[in-house]
């Protein structure tokens, strides 16, 4: 993720594609870690909050009420529009985007509200910005506080609109957003390039009182100065005009890229009437395929007799790749998946070329050699350090990945597979699943009944109580929601006082909802935006997943990887909600360097393998029977299954991202696909297909916040594995030690937000700087690295 600026607040709200993946990958490895929590960012400007999507193929991933009521709780998380100076009556009393609300009125916002609402808000903010520039002084009350209020208003309102586009997409909403997007970007540029504001921050930094400021305030000032430069504040008129045109065009291109991926994914449907064509698909997948058929007009479709519709939506796609015995079907679905958005009106090739060209031009205007240097200017790593880590992990993973393929060849041969001597992309996931079942006697589909969503959430909340001393209670009905399946929860401290709230939208809705999983902020904790003038405004978040919905009378029965995804996203939400930082611009996930923000999310995934935690959630939804102990042991043993292949896959994504943003020359002799295939020579044991167009759906770097930043998943994975090793060192069976370590994790990693450099925060928790040893050990690759 990335955020380090005041105007940086906006960027975060709009993470962690702890994500997880929007299924943007050619499945040359195994499918487990699939899904990409990809989500459109509010803006290309670094100052505005972005969501946190999960990695494409993270080693854990699977696929990463309607009545508005006034709150009667002591919540202080209302929109900044609710302050007297921002009264809705001065704007548009009939527009829900501009009302005084405790919680966003998601249930009543419609596309028709977007154009007038955003334009009215921008006009108001322009007036407030002019007033700030006229009266600005190098002090907190005269600079930072009014600036935070301006940023927050746009963050909240645009965040509502952008969120609805992600979870309730429609052509009308797209059109409305497109019509006002340029105006929104223009204002962001105007704000980010304000010389009076920039000069005031410089004056604070150079004043005699600088050393008396808190760490958090110093971070805000330093971040704002750096961000202003990266936003073009120092450019002369002609160069600034070019810079602004580039930013406007990048915004349009990224939006179009994401829409093309969504439309291409929705466009593909395969109707199947002969059940022999889908032999091997489990009952849950057949039920889902029949549900899809019903939604498309085949009203008599049933799981048993069909017809069935296969789509490229994660649950459907993954089920085919893992379980369909029909090799030709797997090939057809795989080829459709890796060629999404690469032809016809939805072709993203030209958009990618233009994005890369404009990013390089932007870098040159800012006196950087390439866009990766621009990206790294606000991260922990440098280009060299990132490449060094990726290469170290690649060397540690390569031999293991080669052996993974050999193991699959031998196993498939032993099973009489005709393709054993020529395994290719659409075979790897299928035979990986068969080998895993054989080696560990684990069948993911047979495990689903033990992982019902209600039980998983209860277990997750109990873990949070044990580790961090918080209570999480249902609060449905307190806040309006965008779909009847959305849940709302209240987080309370040990005294029973509310400290945060969050929404949870768990199920896949292919017709209107983006793929992947993500966490995003609704409101950030803030002293300045206190409603009563004393207590800070409370943080509010939302978690969005795309897991298998309930089928018939059964609850949502999850794969183990879907369980990991929920834990991942909750980790992001915890960092947002448990912050104790009252400076709103560095509270929660705001202001944390992009390559550190995945730490809490990936950290939480580790608890899925903790005996007490897992056995607490793994109860058969009908009988209440606990997951057998031997199955738990097999799950733990299977954790490192094909770890080399899965690690290599992530390294491929990170490496091609850096290559495109460092050495690639737009319009040069190499095409983007040449670069992809060249990088694959060192990062894929089985080369990609010549017609592979994975890049056309790589939303993380072309429609999200991960440009020259995908390495962040591995960078943060080093941090998260090392952080979890603190609990291992304390003794996972020692309840007292685990709780003490959990409280320390809360008071540092989760509480300090962006108020201190992430390395300092890590050292404060761990007592030393991080090493990759724990990550390699968890992945079963430590011996390989040593040798």
KASULZI-V688089 format. One record per residue. N is the residue number from 1. RES is the residue in one letter. OMEGA is omega in degrees with one decimal (* if undefined). Layout:
n=N res=RES omega=OMEGA
n=N res=RES omega=OMEGA
This chain:
n=1 res=X omega=-177.4
n=2 res=X omega=172.6
n=3 res=X omega=169.5
n=4 res=X omega=173.5
n=5 res=X omega=-178.1
n=6 res=X omega=173.7
n=7 res=X omega=178.9
n=8 res=X omega=179.9
n=9 res=X omega=-176.8
n=10 res=X omega=-174.3
n=11 res=X omega=-174.9
n=12 res=X omega=-175.4
n=13 res=X omega=-168.8
n=14 res=X omega=*
n=15 res=X omega=-95.9
n=16 res=X omega=*
n=17 res=X omega=*
n=18 res=X omega=*
n=19 res=X omega=*
n=20 res=X omega=-155.1
n=21 res=X omega=-179.1
n=22 res=X omega=178.3
n=23 res=X omega=178.9
n=24 res=X omega=-176.7
n=25 res=X omega=176.0
n=26 res=X omega=-173.9
n=27 res=X omega=176.7
n=28 res=X omega=178.0
n=29 res=X omega=-179.3
n=30 res=X omega=-174.3
n=31 res=X omega=-176.0
n=32 res=X omega=-173.7
n=33 res=X omega=-172.9
n=34 res=X omega=174.0
n=35 res=X omega=-172.2
n=36 res=X omega=-173.4
n=37 res=X omega=-175.3
n=38 res=X omega=-179.3
n=39 res=X omega=-178.5
n=40 res=X omega=178.5
n=41 res=X omega=178.4
n=42 res=X omega=-174.4
n=43 res=X omega=174.0
n=44 res=X omega=178.4
n=45 res=X omega=-174.5
n=46 res=X omega=-175.0
n=47 res=X omega=-174.9
n=48 res=X omega=-173.5
n=49 res=X omega=175.8
n=50 res=X omega=177.7
n=51 res=X omega=-177.9
n=52 res=X omega=179.9
n=53 res=X omega=179.8
n=54 res=X omega=-178.9
n=55 res=X omega=173.6
n=56 res=X omega=177.3
n=57 res=X omega=173.0
n=58 res=X omega=-173.0
n=59 res=X omega=-178.7
n=60 res=X omega=-165.0
n=61 res=X omega=174.1
n=62 res=X omega=177.6
n=63 res=X omega=*
n=64 res=X omega=*
n=65 res=X omega=-168.2
n=66 res=X omega=-179.3
n=67 res=X omega=179.6
n=68 res=X omega=179.1
n=69 res=X omega=175.4
n=70 res=X omega=179.4
n=71 res=X omega=175.6
n=72 res=X omega=-179.9
n=73 res=X omega=178.5
n=74 res=X omega=-179.3
n=75 res=X omega=175.0
n=76 res=X omega=-175.4
n=77 res=X omega=-175.6
n=78 res=X omega=178.7
n=79 res=X omega=178.0
n=80 res=X omega=175.9
n=81 res=X omega=-174.7
n=82 res=X omega=177.4
n=83 res=X omega=-175.6
n=84 res=X omega=-176.7
n=85 res=X omega=-176.8
n=86 res=X omega=-175.1
n=87 res=X omega=-177.5
n=88 res=X omega=-176.5
n=89 res=X omega=179.9
n=90 res=X omega=-179.0
n=91 res=X omega=-175.4
n=92 res=X omega=-174.6
n=93 res=X omega=-177.2
n=94 res=X omega=-176.1
n=95 res=X omega=-176.3
n=96 res=X omega=178.0
n=97 res=X omega=-172.4
n=98 res=X omega=-177.9
n=99 res=X omega=172.3
n=100 res=X omega=-176.9
n=101 res=X omega=173.8
n=102 res=X omega=176.2
n=103 res=X omega=-179.5
n=104 res=X omega=-179.7
n=105 res=X omega=-176.2
n=106 res=X omega=-174.1
n=107 res=X omega=-175.0
n=108 res=X omega=178.0
n=109 res=X omega=179.8
n=110 res=X omega=179.5
n=111 res=X omega=-178.0
n=112 res=X omega=-179.7
n=113 res=X omega=-169.5
n=114 res=X omega=-176.2
n=115 res=X omega=-179.3
n=116 res=X omega=-177.9
n=117 res=X omega=-179.2
n=118 res=X omega=-179.4
n=119 res=X omega=177.2
n=120 res=X omega=179.7
n=121 res=X omega=-179.7
n=122 res=X omega=177.5
n=123 res=X omega=178.6
n=124 res=X omega=-179.3
n=125 res=X omega=176.8
n=126 res=X omega=178.1
n=127 res=X omega=-179.9
n=128 res=X omega=178.3
n=129 res=X omega=178.0
n=130 res=X omega=179.4
n=131 res=X omega=178.4
n=132 res=X omega=-179.3
n=133 res=X omega=-179.5
n=134 res=X omega=-173.1
n=135 res=X omega=-172.3
n=136 res=X omega=174.0
n=137 res=X omega=-178.9
n=138 res=X omega=178.4
n=139 res=X omega=-178.7
n=140 res=X omega=-178.4
n=141 res=X omega=-174.9
n=142 res=X omega=-179.1
n=143 res=X omega=-170.3
n=144 res=X omega=-176.4
n=145 res=X omega=177.3
n=146 res=X omega=178.3
n=147 res=X omega=178.0
n=148 res=X omega=179.9
n=149 res=X omega=178.1
n=150 res=X omega=-178.9
n=151 res=X omega=-174.9
n=152 res=X omega=-179.5
n=153 res=X omega=179.8
n=154 res=X omega=179.4
n=155 res=X omega=-177.3
n=156 res=X omega=-173.5
n=157 res=X omega=178.0
n=158 res=X omega=176.9
n=159 res=X omega=176.7
n=160 res=X omega=-177.1
n=161 res=X omega=-178.4
n=162 res=X omega=177.9
n=163 res=X omega=179.3
n=164 res=X omega=176.5
n=165 res=X omega=-179.0
n=166 res=X omega=-173.9
n=167 res=X omega=-177.4
n=168 res=X omega=-172.7
n=169 res=X omega=174.1
n=170 res=X omega=179.4
n=171 res=X omega=179.9
n=172 res=X omega=179.4
n=173 res=X omega=177.1
n=174 res=X omega=-177.7
n=175 res=X omega=-179.8
n=176 res=X omega=179.1
n=177 res=X omega=-180.0
n=178 res=X omega=-177.8
n=179 res=X omega=-177.1
n=180 res=X omega=-174.9
n=181 res=X omega=-178.9
n=182 res=X omega=179.3
n=183 res=X omega=178.1
n=184 res=X omega=179.8
n=185 res=X omega=178.8
n=186 res=X omega=179.1
n=187 res=X omega=178.9
n=188 res=X omega=178.0
n=189 res=X omega=178.0
n=190 res=X omega=179.6
n=191 res=X omega=-176.9
n=192 res=X omega=-178.0
n=193 res=X omega=-178.4
n=194 res=X omega=-179.9
n=195 res=X omega=176.0
n=196 res=X omega=179.4
n=197 res=X omega=179.0
n=198 res=X omega=-178.7
n=199 res=X omega=178.2
n=200 res=X omega=176.8
n=201 res=X omega=177.6
n=202 res=X omega=-179.8
n=203 res=X omega=177.3
n=204 res=X omega=-177.9
n=205 res=X omega=-176.5
n=206 res=X omega=-176.3
n=207 res=X omega=177.9
n=208 res=X omega=-177.2
n=209 res=X omega=-174.9
n=210 res=X omega=-175.8
n=211 res=X omega=179.4
n=212 res=X omega=-179.9
n=213 res=X omega=175.5
n=214 res=X omega=177.5
n=215 res=X omega=-177.8
n=216 res=X omega=-179.1
n=217 res=X omega=175.6
n=218 res=X omega=179.2
n=219 res=X omega=179.4
n=220 res=X omega=-178.4
n=221 res=X omega=-178.6
n=222 res=X omega=-180.0
n=223 res=X omega=-178.8
n=224 res=X omega=178.9
n=225 res=X omega=179.7
n=226 res=X omega=-178.8
n=227 res=X omega=179.0
n=228 res=X omega=177.8
n=229 res=X omega=179.5
n=230 res=X omega=176.3
n=231 res=X omega=173.2
n=232 res=X omega=-176.8
n=233 res=X omega=-176.4
n=234 res=X omega=-177.5
n=235 res=X omega=175.1
n=236 res=X omega=-170.4
n=237 res=X omega=-176.1
n=238 res=X omega=178.7
n=239 res=X omega=179.0
n=240 res=X omega=177.9
n=241 res=X omega=177.6
n=242 res=X omega=179.2
n=243 res=X omega=-177.6
n=244 res=X omega=176.8
n=245 res=X omega=178.2
n=246 res=X omega=-179.3
n=247 res=X omega=178.3
n=248 res=X omega=-177.6
n=249 res=X omega=177.7
n=250 res=X omega=178.4
n=251 res=X omega=179.9
n=252 res=X omega=-177.1
n=253 res=X omega=-179.3
n=254 res=X omega=178.3
n=255 res=X omega=-178.9
n=256 res=X omega=178.0
n=257 res=X omega=-178.6
n=258 res=X omega=178.7
n=259 res=X omega=178.7
n=260 res=X omega=178.5
n=261 res=X omega=179.8
n=262 res=X omega=-177.7
n=263 res=X omega=178.8
n=264 res=X omega=178.6
n=265 res=X omega=-179.3
n=266 res=X omega=-173.4
n=267 res=X omega=-174.6
n=268 res=X omega=173.4
n=269 res=X omega=175.3
n=270 res=X omega=179.3
n=271 res=X omega=179.9
n=272 res=X omega=179.4
n=273 res=X omega=-179.4
n=274 res=X omega=-174.0
n=275 res=X omega=179.3
n=276 res=X omega=-179.6
n=277 res=X omega=-176.9
n=278 res=X omega=175.5
n=279 res=X omega=-179.8
n=280 res=X omega=-179.9
n=281 res=X omega=-179.4
n=282 res=X omega=-176.6
n=283 res=X omega=-179.2
n=284 res=X omega=179.9
n=285 res=X omega=177.4
n=286 res=X omega=177.9
n=287 res=X omega=179.6
n=288 res=X omega=179.7
n=289 res=X omega=177.2
n=290 res=X omega=176.3
n=291 res=X omega=178.1
n=292 res=X omega=179.8
n=293 res=X omega=178.3
n=294 res=X omega=-178.6
n=295 res=X omega=-179.8
n=296 res=X omega=173.7
n=297 res=X omega=177.4
n=298 res=X omega=-166.9
n=299 res=X omega=-178.9
n=300 res=X omega=-178.3
n=301 res=X omega=176.5
n=302 res=X omega=179.3
n=303 res=X omega=-176.0
n=304 res=X omega=-171.3
n=305 res=X omega=178.0
n=306 res=X omega=-1.3
n=307 res=X omega=-177.0
n=308 res=X omega=175.0
n=309 res=X omega=175.6
n=310 res=X omega=179.0
n=311 res=X omega=176.3
n=312 res=X omega=174.2
n=313 res=X omega=-168.9
n=314 res=X omega=-176.7
n=315 res=X omega=-179.9
n=316 res=X omega=-178.0
n=317 res=X omega=-176.4
n=318 res=X omega=179.1
n=319 res=X omega=179.0
n=320 res=X omega=-176.3
n=321 res=X omega=-178.7
n=322 res=X omega=-165.7
n=323 res=X omega=-175.3
n=324 res=X omega=178.0
n=325 res=X omega=-178.7
n=326 res=X omega=-175.5
n=327 res=X omega=-179.3
n=328 res=X omega=176.0
n=329 res=X omega=178.2
n=330 res=X omega=179.8
n=331 res=X omega=-178.7
n=332 res=X omega=-178.4
n=333 res=X omega=179.5
n=334 res=X omega=-178.9
n=335 res=X omega=177.7
n=336 res=X omega=-177.0
n=337 res=X omega=-175.4
n=338 res=X omega=176.5
n=339 res=X omega=178.4
n=340 res=X omega=174.7
n=341 res=X omega=-179.1
n=342 res=X omega=179.5
n=343 res=X omega=176.5
n=344 res=X omega=-177.7
n=345 res=X omega=-177.6
n=346 res=X omega=-176.2
n=347 res=X omega=-179.7
n=348 res=X omega=-176.0
n=349 res=X omega=-179.5
n=350 res=X omega=178.7
n=351 res=X omega=178.4
n=352 res=X omega=-180.0
n=353 res=X omega=-178.1
n=354 res=X omega=177.8
n=355 res=X omega=-178.9
n=356 res=X omega=178.5
n=357 res=X omega=-178.2
n=358 res=X omega=177.6
n=359 res=X omega=178.2
n=360 res=X omega=177.6
n=361 res=X omega=177.9
n=362 res=X omega=179.5
n=363 res=X omega=-179.2
n=364 res=X omega=177.8
n=365 res=X omega=-179.1
n=366 res=X omega=178.1
n=367 res=X omega=171.6
n=368 res=X omega=-178.4
n=369 res=X omega=-178.2
n=370 res=X omega=-175.9
n=371 res=X omega=178.7
n=372 res=X omega=178.4
n=373 res=X omega=175.4
n=374 res=X omega=-179.7
n=375 res=X omega=-175.9
n=376 res=X omega=-178.0
n=377 res=X omega=-179.4
n=378 res=X omega=-179.7
n=379 res=X omega=176.3
n=380 res=X omega=-172.1
n=381 res=X omega=165.4
n=382 res=X omega=178.6
n=383 res=X omega=-178.5
n=384 res=X omega=-178.9
n=385 res=X omega=178.8
n=386 res=X omega=-180.0
n=387 res=X omega=178.9
n=388 res=X omega=178.9
n=389 res=X omega=-178.5
n=390 res=X omega=-179.2
n=391 res=X omega=178.0
n=392 res=X omega=179.8
n=393 res=X omega=178.0
n=394 res=X omega=179.0
n=395 res=X omega=-179.5
n=396 res=X omega=-174.0
n=397 res=X omega=-168.2
n=398 res=X omega=-176.4
n=399 res=X omega=178.8
n=400 res=X omega=179.0
n=401 res=X omega=176.4
n=402 res=X omega=179.0
n=403 res=X omega=177.3
n=404 res=X omega=-179.4
n=405 res=X omega=178.4
n=406 res=X omega=178.3
n=407 res=X omega=179.3
n=408 res=X omega=179.0
n=409 res=X omega=-179.4
n=410 res=X omega=-177.7
n=411 res=X omega=-179.1
n=412 res=X omega=176.7
n=413 res=X omega=-179.9
n=414 res=X omega=179.3
n=415 res=X omega=177.6
n=416 res=X omega=-179.1
n=417 res=X omega=179.4
n=418 res=X omega=-177.1
n=419 res=X omega=-173.6
n=420 res=X omega=-178.2
n=421 res=X omega=-175.8
n=422 res=X omega=-179.9
n=423 res=X omega=178.4
n=424 res=X omega=-167.2
n=425 res=X omega=-177.0
n=426 res=X omega=175.8
n=427 res=X omega=-169.8
n=428 res=X omega=-177.8
n=429 res=X omega=-179.4
n=430 res=X omega=-177.5
n=431 res=X omega=173.7
n=432 res=X omega=-179.8
n=433 res=X omega=179.2
n=434 res=X omega=179.7
n=435 res=X omega=179.5
n=436 res=X omega=177.8
n=437 res=X omega=-178.5
n=438 res=X omega=-174.3
n=439 res=X omega=-175.2
n=440 res=X omega=-179.5
n=441 res=X omega=179.2
n=442 res=X omega=174.9
n=443 res=X omega=-174.7
n=444 res=X omega=-178.6
n=445 res=X omega=179.2
n=446 res=X omega=178.6
n=447 res=X omega=-175.9
n=448 res=X omega=-178.5
n=449 res=X omega=-179.9
n=450 res=X omega=-176.8
n=451 res=X omega=175.0
n=452 res=X omega=-175.7
n=453 res=X omega=-179.2
n=454 res=X omega=-178.6
n=455 res=X omega=178.5
n=456 res=X omega=-179.2
n=457 res=X omega=176.3
n=458 res=X omega=-179.8
n=459 res=X omega=178.4
n=460 res=X omega=-179.8
n=461 res=X omega=176.4
n=462 res=X omega=176.9
n=463 res=X omega=179.3
n=464 res=X omega=177.3
n=465 res=X omega=-178.1
n=466 res=X omega=-175.7
n=467 res=X omega=-166.9
n=468 res=X omega=175.3
n=469 res=X omega=-179.9
n=470 res=X omega=175.0
n=471 res=X omega=178.3
n=472 res=X omega=-174.8
n=473 res=X omega=175.3
n=474 res=X omega=177.0
n=475 res=X omega=-178.8
n=476 res=X omega=-179.5
n=477 res=X omega=179.8
n=478 res=X omega=-178.5
n=479 res=X omega=176.7
n=480 res=X omega=-177.9
n=481 res=X omega=-174.5
n=482 res=X omega=179.8
n=483 res=X omega=-176.9
n=484 res=X omega=-179.7
n=485 res=X omega=-176.3
n=486 res=X omega=176.2
n=487 res=X omega=178.8
n=488 res=X omega=-174.6
n=489 res=X omega=175.5
n=490 res=X omega=176.9
n=491 res=X omega=-178.1
n=492 res=X omega=176.5
n=493 res=X omega=-174.9
n=494 res=X omega=179.0
n=495 res=X omega=-179.3
n=496 res=X omega=179.5
n=497 res=X omega=176.8
n=498 res=X omega=176.1
n=499 res=X omega=179.7
n=500 res=X omega=176.3
n=501 res=X omega=173.9
n=502 res=X omega=174.5
n=503 res=X omega=175.5
n=504 res=X omega=-179.7
n=505 res=X omega=-166.4
n=506 res=X omega=-163.0
n=507 res=X omega=175.4
n=508 res=X omega=173.0
n=509 res=X omega=-170.5
n=510 res=X omega=-175.2
n=511 res=X omega=-173.4
n=512 res=X omega=-170.6
n=513 res=X omega=177.9
n=514 res=X omega=174.7
n=515 res=X omega=176.1
n=516 res=X omega=178.9
n=517 res=X omega=-178.1
n=518 res=X omega=172.3
n=519 res=X omega=179.9
n=520 res=X omega=177.0
n=521 res=X omega=171.7
n=522 res=X omega=171.5
n=523 res=X omega=173.6
n=524 res=X omega=174.3
n=525 res=X omega=-177.3
n=526 res=X omega=173.3
n=527 res=X omega=-177.1
n=528 res=X omega=-176.0
n=529 res=X omega=174.8
n=530 res=X omega=-179.8
n=531 res=X omega=-177.3
n=532 res=X omega=177.8
n=533 res=X omega=-179.8
n=534 res=X omega=-178.5
n=535 res=X omega=-178.2
n=536 res=X omega=171.7
n=537 res=X omega=-177.1
n=538 res=X omega=178.9
n=539 res=X omega=175.1
n=540 res=X omega=-177.8
n=541 res=X omega=165.2
n=542 res=X omega=176.2
n=543 res=X omega=-179.0
n=544 res=X omega=176.2
n=545 res=X omega=178.5
n=546 res=X omega=-175.6
n=547 res=X omega=-178.4
n=548 res=X omega=179.9
n=549 res=X omega=175.4
n=550 res=X omega=177.0
n=551 res=X omega=-177.7
n=552 res=X omega=-179.4
n=553 res=X omega=-178.5
n=554 res=X omega=174.5
n=555 res=X omega=174.7
n=556 res=X omega=178.3
n=557 res=X omega=-166.2
n=558 res=X omega=166.6
n=559 res=X omega=178.5
n=560 res=X omega=180.0
n=561 res=X omega=174.4
n=562 res=X omega=174.7
n=563 res=X omega=179.2
n=564 res=X omega=-179.8
n=565 res=X omega=178.8
n=566 res=X omega=177.8
n=567 res=X omega=-179.7
n=568 res=X omega=-177.5
n=569 res=X omega=178.9
n=570 res=X omega=176.1
n=571 res=X omega=175.6
n=572 res=X omega=-177.6
n=573 res=X omega=179.4
n=574 res=X omega=-179.8
n=575 res=X omega=177.4
n=576 res=X omega=-170.6
n=577 res=X omega=-175.6
n=578 res=X omega=178.0
n=579 res=X omega=173.8
n=580 res=X omega=-178.8
n=581 res=X omega=-178.2
n=582 res=X omega=174.5
n=583 res=X omega=-169.9
n=584 res=X omega=-175.9
n=585 res=X omega=175.5
n=586 res=X omega=-179.7
n=587 res=X omega=176.3
n=588 res=X omega=-178.7
n=589 res=X omega=180.0
n=590 res=X omega=174.1
n=591 res=X omega=179.3
n=592 res=X omega=179.5
n=593 res=X omega=-172.8
n=594 res=X omega=-175.2
n=595 res=X omega=174.7
n=596 res=X omega=-169.6
n=597 res=X omega=177.8
n=598 res=X omega=-176.9
n=599 res=X omega=-176.5
n=600 res=X omega=-177.5
n=601 res=X omega=179.7
n=602 res=X omega=174.8
n=603 res=X omega=-176.3
n=604 res=X omega=179.5
n=605 res=X omega=-178.2
n=606 res=X omega=-176.4
n=607 res=X omega=176.2
n=608 res=X omega=-179.3
n=609 res=X omega=178.9
n=610 res=X omega=-171.4
n=611 res=X omega=-175.8
n=612 res=X omega=-179.7
n=613 res=X omega=-176.0
n=614 res=X omega=-178.4
n=615 res=X omega=178.0
n=616 res=X omega=-178.9
n=617 res=X omega=-173.7
n=618 res=X omega=178.5
n=619 res=X omega=-179.7
n=620 res=X omega=-171.5
n=621 res=X omega=179.9
n=622 res=X omega=-173.4
n=623 res=X omega=-175.6
n=624 res=X omega=179.5
n=625 res=X omega=177.8
n=626 res=X omega=174.7
n=627 res=X omega=-180.0
n=628 res=X omega=-178.9
n=629 res=X omega=-178.4
n=630 res=X omega=177.5
n=631 res=X omega=175.8
n=632 res=X omega=-179.4
n=633 res=X omega=178.7
n=634 res=X omega=176.5
n=635 res=X omega=178.9
n=636 res=X omega=179.9
n=637 res=X omega=-177.4
n=638 res=X omega=-176.9
n=639 res=X omega=-177.7
n=640 res=X omega=179.0
n=641 res=X omega=-179.9
n=642 res=X omega=-178.5
n=643 res=X omega=178.9
n=644 res=X omega=-179.7
n=645 res=X omega=-177.6
n=646 res=X omega=176.4
n=647 res=X omega=-178.7
n=648 res=X omega=-178.9
n=649 res=X omega=177.9
n=650 res=X omega=179.9
n=651 res=X omega=176.4
n=652 res=X omega=-179.7
n=653 res=X omega=-178.7
n=654 res=X omega=-176.5
n=655 res=X omega=179.7
n=656 res=X omega=175.8
n=657 res=X omega=-179.9
n=658 res=X omega=-179.4
n=659 res=X omega=-179.8
n=660 res=X omega=-176.7
n=661 res=X omega=175.4
n=662 res=X omega=-171.2
n=663 res=X omega=-177.4
n=664 res=X omega=179.1
n=665 res=X omega=178.5
n=666 res=X omega=-179.1
n=667 res=X omega=-178.9
n=668 res=X omega=-176.4
n=669 res=X omega=179.8
n=670 res=X omega=172.2
n=671 res=X omega=178.0
n=672 res=X omega=-179.7
n=673 res=X omega=173.3
n=674 res=X omega=179.3
n=675 res=X omega=179.9
n=676 res=X omega=-178.0
n=677 res=X omega=178.3
n=678 res=X omega=177.6
n=679 res=X omega=-177.8
n=680 res=X omega=179.8
n=681 res=X omega=-179.2
n=682 res=X omega=-174.4
n=683 res=X omega=176.0
n=684 res=X omega=178.4
n=685 res=X omega=174.3
n=686 res=X omega=-176.7
n=687 res=X omega=177.4
n=688 res=X omega=174.7
n=689 res=X omega=177.4
n=690 res=X omega=-177.8
n=691 res=X omega=178.7
n=692 res=X omega=179.1
n=693 res=X omega=179.2
n=694 res=X omega=-176.4
n=695 res=X omega=-178.2
n=696 res=X omega=175.4
n=697 res=X omega=179.9
n=698 res=X omega=-172.8
n=699 res=X omega=-180.0
n=700 res=X omega=-173.1
n=701 res=X omega=-179.7
n=702 res=X omega=177.9
n=703 res=X omega=-179.3
n=704 res=X omega=-174.1
n=705 res=X omega=-171.0
n=706 res=X omega=177.6
n=707 res=X omega=-174.9
n=708 res=X omega=-178.1
n=709 res=X omega=-178.7
n=710 res=X omega=175.8
n=711 res=X omega=-175.8
n=712 res=X omega=180.0
n=713 res=X omega=179.3
n=714 res=X omega=178.3
n=715 res=X omega=-179.3
n=716 res=X omega=178.5
n=717 res=X omega=173.9
n=718 res=X omega=179.9
n=719 res=X omega=-175.2
n=720 res=X omega=178.8
n=721 res=X omega=179.4
n=722 res=X omega=178.4
n=723 res=X omega=179.7
n=724 res=X omega=179.5
n=725 res=X omega=174.8
n=726 res=X omega=177.4
n=727 res=X omega=176.6
n=728 res=X omega=178.8
n=729 res=X omega=-179.3
n=730 res=X omega=-179.4
n=731 res=X omega=-176.4
n=732 res=X omega=177.8
n=733 res=X omega=-179.3
n=734 res=X omega=-174.3
n=735 res=X omega=-178.0
n=736 res=X omega=-179.0
n=737 res=X omega=178.7
n=738 res=X omega=179.9
n=739 res=X omega=178.5
n=740 res=X omega=179.6
n=741 res=X omega=177.0
n=742 res=X omega=178.4
n=743 res=X omega=178.8
n=744 res=X omega=177.0
n=745 res=X omega=179.1
n=746 res=X omega=-175.3
n=747 res=X omega=179.9
n=748 res=X omega=-174.2
n=749 res=X omega=-175.4
n=750 res=X omega=-171.1
n=751 res=X omega=-167.9
n=752 res=X omega=177.1
n=753 res=X omega=178.7
n=754 res=X omega=-176.7
n=755 res=X omega=175.4
n=756 res=X omega=176.4
n=757 res=X omega=-174.7
n=758 res=X omega=177.6
n=759 res=X omega=177.7
n=760 res=X omega=179.4
n=761 res=X omega=180.0
n=762 res=X omega=-179.1
n=763 res=X omega=178.2
n=764 res=X omega=178.2
n=765 res=X omega=-168.7
n=766 res=X omega=-179.1
n=767 res=X omega=179.3
n=768 res=X omega=176.5
n=769 res=X omega=-175.8
n=770 res=X omega=172.4
n=771 res=X omega=-179.9
n=772 res=X omega=-174.6
n=773 res=X omega=-178.0
n=774 res=X omega=178.7
n=775 res=X omega=179.8
n=776 res=X omega=178.7
n=777 res=X omega=179.1
n=778 res=X omega=-179.2
n=779 res=X omega=-179.3
n=780 res=X omega=-175.5
n=781 res=X omega=-175.3
n=782 res=X omega=179.3
n=783 res=X omega=178.7
n=784 res=X omega=-179.7
n=785 res=X omega=-178.5
n=786 res=X omega=-177.6
n=787 res=X omega=*
